[in-house]
Amino acid sequence: MGREHIFVAKTVIAIVLGVLLGYGMASSMKADAHRAKELTMEQYVADFDSYKAKLDGGQLAMAPAVVVGVLMVVALFAVYEALAFGLGKLLARITRGSTDQPVGGPPPPWVADRP
């Protein structure tokens, strides 16, 4: 598997993950905007304690939050590298075929170690 296969695989994986992340963010923002359009002042004021409790209840200490953040980033990079490695192997198999011949094809007939 050559460096060009890894580069192409990492580029493809980064584009696909970027598209999926962008789609997810856009969908979430669209859903939030839809809920905001339907929310009236009376509904918000009537359920104010629930909104406040939701905002106030999500407290997490700094140390566990940092550890969880680091683990999530490490897991994200591990998944990214694993996907890129697998796609690179697939690209190498597709572009080189299933034989163990060198990239340039079989050696010329004047080479001594020709079978």
N, C-alpha and C positions, 0 to 999 in steps of 0.2 A: 504494500500500500504506500503510494507516494505522497509527498507533501502536497501536491496539487489536489489529490483526492480529499485530504483532510481540510484544505482551504475551502474547496467547493462545498464540502459537507457542512463545515461550520458556518459558512455564509448562508446556505439553504436553511439550516436549523435556526439561525438567528432571525432570518426573515420570517419563517413560519411562526416562531415563538412571538415575535413582535406583532405580527398580524393577529394572532390569537389574543394577546394581551390588549391590543388596541380595540379589538372587537368586544372583549369583555368589559373594558372601561366604558366604551360608548354605550353598550347595552345597559350598564348600571346607571349611567348618567341619564339615559333616556327614561328609565323606570323612575328615577328620582324626580325628574322634571314632570312626568305624568302625575305622580303622587302630589307634587307641589301645586299643580294646576287645580287638582280636585280638592285640596285642603282649604277649608274656610277658617276664618278667625275663630268662629264659635267652636269648631271641632278642636282646634289647637288649644284654646283656652280651657275647654272642658277636659281635655286629656293632658294638661300641662304637667301634672305631677308624674305621669308616666314618662313623658319626654325627659323631664329633669332627672328622674331615677335612672333612665337608660344612659344618659350622659354622665351621671355621677358614679354609676356602678362599675364602670370599666377601668378601675384603678389597678395597676400592676407595678410592683416594685421595679426599680431600675435594673438591678442585677439580673433577675430572671428575664426581663425584656431584652437585654443585650444578648444574653446566652441564646434565647430563642431566635433572635434576629440573626446571629452568627450561624446557627444551625440551619436556618432557612436558606441563607445565602450559599452555604456550603452544599446543601442538598440541591439547590438550583444549578450551581455550577457542575455538580456531579451528574445530574440528569442531562445537562447540556453537553458535557464531554462524552457521556455514554452514547447519546443519540448521534453526535458527530462521528464518533468512532465507528458505530454500526453503519451509518450511512456511508462513511469513507470506505469501509470494507465492501459494502454493496457496490459502490461505484468502481472500486478496483476490480471486483469480480466481473462486473458488466463490461468494463472497458478493456480488460486484458483477457477475458475468456477464462475457461476453467483449467488451462494447462499451466505448467510451471516454466514455460519458455520465457527467456528474457524479453524485455519490453520491445527490442528491435526485431524480434522474430528469431528464427534459428540462426546459428552461426554460419558463416560462409563456408563453402566446401574446402577451402585451403587450410582451415584450422585443424590442427592435429587431433583434438579431442572430440571430433565429430563421431557420433555413433554409427 
